[in-house]
Amino acid sequence: MRAFLLALVVSVLAFGNIGKVAASTGEAVIYRDGRNIAVKPNIDIVLKDRLVTQKESKVQVILKDETIVTIGENSEYSFDSFSYDGTANSEISMQLKNGFFRAISGEIGKVAPKRFNIKTRSATIGILGTHFYGFVKGDEESIGCLKGKIIVYTKLKHYQINAGERITLRNGVWNITFLPKAPDARVLDRTREFLQQNELIRSNAEAVQKNLEAVPGITPTPPNTPNFDPDIP
């Protein structure tokens, strides 16, 4: 009976909603079962949803295990598999087909890190409890780690990327470099705007407590990371 109930829980999670849109700006659409659904805060995310953003748009999704995904402009991102029951049987698989994402792993990253992955065109990202991002444009890709560690699997080998490092694919070759530490003045001004609200705010009461403007869904920037925000080009 216990095994049956567990299977039922997993099944419900797999085929029901797996999370919600916490915040959005600009225009974005979810493609689901032949339908186009305009993205707005609090709308459900369902397994197999494909989310596409337009220019100057951004969407943040919080999944049921508290994994947070921010999807940047001109991006296409899909939610391919998800099940969460609090055990090592949980799993999550997502895919960036084009554009930019930034993610903070949730409970699945703790209980089943080997079953958490995000795919890009040329690689699969595995995690070790972390905050990371990926960018795909044309034949170029960049995957960076802001906190913790990630494993980037490619066709030929895999790479461990530590906090403050990124791996970039150009001309068919992967190279590991450090994240920029000193953005130019134009970028720095925009960075300050993001860092003024550098924690995830879930309610107005929490904002008052932390003396921050109430903007639900802001992705947190961990302390002691490089002075660089991947949401900013």
N, C-alpha and C positions, 0 to 999 in steps of 0.2 A: 504493500500500500504506500509506504514512504517513497519508494522508487517511482511509483506511478504519479504521486503528487509532485515530486521533483520534476519529472518529465513534463507534467502539465504546466508547471510554472515556467520552465524554459520555453515550451511551445508558445505560451501566451506572450512572453517577452519577444519571441522571434517574429510573431506575426501581428502583434499589436503595435502601438506606438512605442518607439524606443528612446524618445527624447522630445525636446521642444526648442523652438527658436527663442533664445533669450533676448536678443536685440538685433536690429537690422537698420541699415541706412541705405538710401538709394533704391534701385530696382533689382529684384531677384525673383526667380521662378523655380518652383519644384516640379519636376516631371515625374508623374506617378500614374502608372496604368493607363497611359494614353491621354492623361489629362495634364493641363498646365495650371498650377496653383500659385497665385501670387504670395510671396513671402511677407509675413508680418509677425511681430512679436507674439509669442504664446501659441503659434500654430504648431501642431504635432509634426514630428519627423517619424516616418514609417520606414521599415526595412525596404531596401531597394530604391529608396528615393534618390533622385539625381538633382542636385541643387546647382543652379547656374546664376551667376551674378553678372551685372552689367558694369559699365564704367562708373567709377566713383561710388561703388556700392560695397557693402560689407555685411556679413551675416555671422552671428555667433550662435552656436548650437550647444546646449548642455544635454548630454545623454543621461540615461537613467542611472548609470554608475558614477555620474558626476564627471565624466570625461568632458572637457571643454574644447570645442573646435571653433576657431575663427576663420572664416573664408573670405578672402580679399576680392578685389574687383576683377572683372573679366576672367572669372574662374569657373571651373566645372568640377564638382566634388560629389562622390556617391557613397552611400551607406550600404555596403554589400552584405554584411552579416553581423548579427548581434544577439547574444544571449547572456544573461547575467542572473546567477542564482547565489552569488556570494562564495562560490567554491572555485576550485581549479578547473572546473568544467566550463566556466564562463569564457566567452570569446568575443572579439570584435575585429572586423576587417573593413577598412574604408579605402577610398582611392581618390587621388588628385589626378585628374585627367589633363587639366590645364590651369595655370594661374598660381594662386598662393593660398596656403593654409598655415595656421599656427595652432598647436594643440598642447593641452595639459592632460596627461593621463589621469584617469580616475581610479575607482576601486578595482576594475579589471586589471589595470596595470600593477596592482598590488598582489592580487590573488592568483592571477594567471598571466604574468608578463609575456610568456612565450606564445600566448594565444592572442596577443594584441599586435596588429600590424596595420600600416598604411602604405599603400602602393602608389608609386608614381609611374611614369612611362617606362623608366629604365631600372627601377630599383624597388625594393621592399624595405620599409623601415620597421625594425623591431625595437622594443624599448626596455629600459631598466629603471622605470619610474622617473618621469621626466617632463620637461617643457621644451618643445622643439618646433621647427617649421620646415616647410618645403615649398619650392618655387619651380614651376615648369613653364617654359616659354620657347616654342619652336624646338630646336634640337638641344637646348641648354637646360640644365637642372641644377638646383642648389638646395642642399639639405643642411640645416644647422641645428645645433643643440644649445639651448640657453641654460638648462639646469639638468643635472643627472647625466645619463649616458644613453646613447642610442647605438643600434647596430644597423648598418646599411648593407643590405644584401644586393649584389649585382650578379650578372651572368657569370662572371669569372671569379669573383672572390667577395669576401665581406670585410667591412671596415668598422672599427669601433670609433665613434665620434664622441668626444668628451665636451663638457660645458665650455662654451667660448670658442668652439671649433665648428667649421662647416666643410662639407665636401661638395665639389662642383664638377659637373660634367660639361666639358667643352671639347668640340672636335673629336668626340668619341673617347676622351680620356678623363678619368676621375682624378681630382687633386684635392688634398686636404689643406685648408688654410685656417688662419684665425679670423674670427669675426672682427669687423671694423670697430675701433674703440673711440674714434673721434670723427663724427659726421660733420659735414660742412655746415655753415651757418644756416642755410635754408632748411636743411633737414633737422638741425638742432632745435630750431624754433618749433617745428611741428612735433619733435620728440617731447619737448617740455609739456605740450598740451596733453599728450598721452600719459606722461609720468605724473601729472597732477592727480590722476585717478588711476593709480597703479594697483588696485585691488579689485577683485570681483565683488560688486555690491549687489546683494540680493533683495534689499528692501530699503525704504526710506529711513526706517528706524536705525538700521545698521549704518547708513550714511551719516546720520546725525551723531551716532556714537563715535564714528571714526573721523568726524569733522571733514567729510568729503561730500562733493556734489552727488546727488542721487542719480546715477546713471546705471540702471541695471544692465548687467551683461558685459561690463568692461573686463577684458582679459587681464589678469594680474601679471605684472612683471616682477619676477623674483629678485630679491636683493642680491648684491654682489655679482650682477651680470654685467657684461660689457655695455657701454653707453650706446646702445644700438637697438632700435625697435624694428623688427622685420615687417611690421605693418606699413612702414614708411619706405617708399621706393628710394 
